[in-house]
Amino acid sequence: MELQTQPTALEPGSANAVGRMLGLLGDEWTLLIVQQVLEGVSRFGELMKAMPISNSVLTGRLNLLVREGLLRRHIYQSNPLRAEYLVTDRSR
């Protein structure tokens, strides 16, 4: 296997994995949420207690992390609906 000595050329505006992840995790709240989930805090109420974050900001960031495949939403109770957020291989 030959070691590449030149950086990979990227077209302007093209997506790359490092830029994409920095865009996601560059947000302070998103990074703190991922940190908490990696430490075992997985439920919405637990996350609210662990951080001084508003409901709407937490909901938005959790939805983003699920949509991007960094967390998996697992329903553990149906009435009332309750979910926990689990780490995916991608976020590890």
MODELLER restraints for C-alpha pairs under 7 A, 6 or more apart:
rsr = mdl.restraints
at = mdl.atoms
rsr.add(forms.Gaussian(group=physical.xy_distance, feature=features.Distance(at['CA:25:A'], at['CA:31:A']), mean=5.11, stdev=0.5))
rsr.add(forms.Gaussian(group=physical.xy_distance, feature=features.Distance(at['CA:30:A'], at['CA:61:A']), mean=5.97, stdev=0.5))
rsr.add(forms.Gaussian(group=physical.xy_distance, feature=features.Distance(at['CA:37:A'], at['CA:86:A']), mean=6.87, stdev=0.5))
rsr.add(forms.Gaussian(group=physical.xy_distance, feature=features.Distance(at['CA:37:A'], at['CA:87:A']), mean=6.66, stdev=0.5))
rsr.add(forms.Gaussian(group=physical.xy_distance, feature=features.Distance(at['CA:38:A'], at['CA:87:A']), mean=6.57, stdev=0.5))
rsr.add(forms.Gaussian(group=physical.xy_distance, feature=features.Distance(at['CA:41:A'], at['CA:47:A']), mean=6.36, stdev=0.5))
rsr.add(forms.Gaussian(group=physical.xy_distance, feature=features.Distance(at['CA:42:A'], at['CA:84:A']), mean=5.16, stdev=0.5))
rsr.add(forms.Gaussian(group=physical.xy_distance, feature=features.Distance(at['CA:42:A'], at['CA:85:A']), mean=4.96, stdev=0.5))
rsr.add(forms.Gaussian(group=physical.xy_distance, feature=features.Distance(at['CA:42:A'], at['CA:86:A']), mean=6.26, stdev=0.5))
rsr.add(forms.Gaussian(group=physical.xy_distance, feature=features.Distance(at['CA:43:A'], at['CA:83:A']), mean=6.62, stdev=0.5))
rsr.add(forms.Gaussian(group=physical.xy_distance, feature=features.Distance(at['CA:43:A'], at['CA:84:A']), mean=4.47, stdev=0.5))
rsr.add(forms.Gaussian(group=physical.xy_distance, feature=features.Distance(at['CA:43:A'], at['CA:85:A']), mean=6.26, stdev=0.5))
rsr.add(forms.Gaussian(group=physical.xy_distance, feature=features.Distance(at['CA:44:A'], at['CA:84:A']), mean=6.81, stdev=0.5))
rsr.add(forms.Gaussian(group=physical.xy_distance, feature=features.Distance(at['CA:65:A'], at['CA:71:A']), mean=5.52, stdev=0.5))
rsr.add(forms.Gaussian(group=physical.xy_distance, feature=features.Distance(at['CA:66:A'], at['CA:72:A']), mean=5.60, stdev=0.5))
rsr.add(forms.Gaussian(group=physical.xy_distance, feature=features.Distance(at['CA:66:A'], at['CA:73:A']), mean=6.70, stdev=0.5))
rsr.add(forms.Gaussian(group=physical.xy_distance, feature=features.Distance(at['CA:69:A'], at['CA:90:A']), mean=6.81, stdev=0.5))
rsr.add(forms.Gaussian(group=physical.xy_distance, feature=features.Distance(at['CA:70:A'], at['CA:87:A']), mean=6.57, stdev=0.5))
rsr.add(forms.Gaussian(group=physical.xy_distance, feature=features.Distance(at['CA:70:A'], at['CA:88:A']), mean=5.62, stdev=0.5))
rsr.add(forms.Gaussian(group=physical.xy_distance, feature=features.Distance(at['CA:70:A'], at['CA:90:A']), mean=5.73, stdev=0.5))
rsr.add(forms.Gaussian(group=physical.xy_distance, feature=features.Distance(at['CA:70:A'], at['CA:91:A']), mean=4.66, stdev=0.5))
rsr.add(forms.Gaussian(group=physical.xy_distance, feature=features.Distance(at['CA:71:A'], at['CA:85:A']), mean=5.97, stdev=0.5))
rsr.add(forms.Gaussian(group=physical.xy_distance, feature=features.Distance(at['CA:71:A'], at['CA:86:A']), mean=5.38, stdev=0.5))
rsr.add(forms.Gaussian(group=physical.xy_distance, feature=features.Distance(at['CA:71:A'], at['CA:87:A']), mean=4.91, stdev=0.5))
rsr.add(forms.Gaussian(group=physical.xy_distance, feature=features.Distance(at['CA:71:A'], at['CA:88:A']), mean=5.41, stdev=0.5))
rsr.add(forms.Gaussian(group=physical.xy_distance, feature=features.Distance(at['CA:72:A'], at['CA:85:A']), mean=5.52, stdev=0.5))
rsr.add(forms.Gaussian(group=physical.xy_distance, feature=features.Distance(at['CA:72:A'], at['CA:86:A']), mean=5.03, stdev=0.5))
rsr.add(forms.Gaussian(group=physical.xy_distance, feature=features.Distance(at['CA:72:A'], at['CA:87:A']), mean=6.39, stdev=0.5))
rsr.add(forms.Gaussian(group=physical.xy_distance, feature=features.Distance(at['CA:72:A'], at['CA:88:A']), mean=6.33, stdev=0.5))
rsr.add(forms.Gaussian(group=physical.xy_distance, feature=features.Distance(at['CA:73:A'], at['CA:83:A']), mean=6.29, stdev=0.5))
rsr.add(forms.Gaussian(group=physical.xy_distance, feature=features.Distance(at['CA:73:A'], at['CA:84:A']), mean=5.85, stdev=0.5))
rsr.add(forms.Gaussian(group=physical.xy_distance, feature=features.Distance(at['CA:73:A'], at['CA:85:A']), mean=4.75, stdev=0.5))
rsr.add(forms.Gaussian(group=physical.xy_distance, feature=features.Distance(at['CA:73:A'], at['CA:86:A']), mean=6.42, stdev=0.5))
rsr.add(forms.Gaussian(group=physical.xy_distance, feature=features.Distance(at['CA:74:A'], at['CA:83:A']), mean=5.33, stdev=0.5))
rsr.add(forms.Gaussian(group=physical.xy_distance, feature=features.Distance(at['CA:74:A'], at['CA:84:A']), mean=5.29, stdev=0.5))
rsr.add(forms.Gaussian(group=physical.xy_distance, feature=features.Distance(at['CA:74:A'], at['CA:85:A']), mean=6.19, stdev=0.5))
rsr.add(forms.Gaussian(group=physical.xy_distance, feature=features.Distance(at['CA:75:A'], at['CA:82:A']), mean=5.83, stdev=0.5))
rsr.add(forms.Gaussian(group=physical.xy_distance, feature=features.Distance(at['CA:75:A'], at['CA:83:A']), mean=4.21, stdev=0.5))
rsr.add(forms.Gaussian(group=physical.xy_distance, feature=features.Distance(at['CA:75:A'], at['CA:84:A']), mean=6.43, stdev=0.5))
rsr.add(forms.Gaussian(group=physical.xy_distance, feature=features.Distance(at['CA:76:A'], at['CA:82:A']), mean=5.95, stdev=0.5))
rsr.add(forms.Gaussian(group=physical.xy_distance, feature=features.Distance(at['CA:76:A'], at['CA:83:A']), mean=5.57, stdev=0.5))
rsr.add(forms.Gaussian(group=physical.xy_distance, feature=features.Distance(at['CA:76:A'], at['CA:84:A']), mean=6.98, stdev=0.5))
rsr.add(forms.Gaussian(group=physical.xy_distance, feature=features.Distance(at['CA:77:A'], at['CA:83:A']), mean=6.94, stdev=0.5))
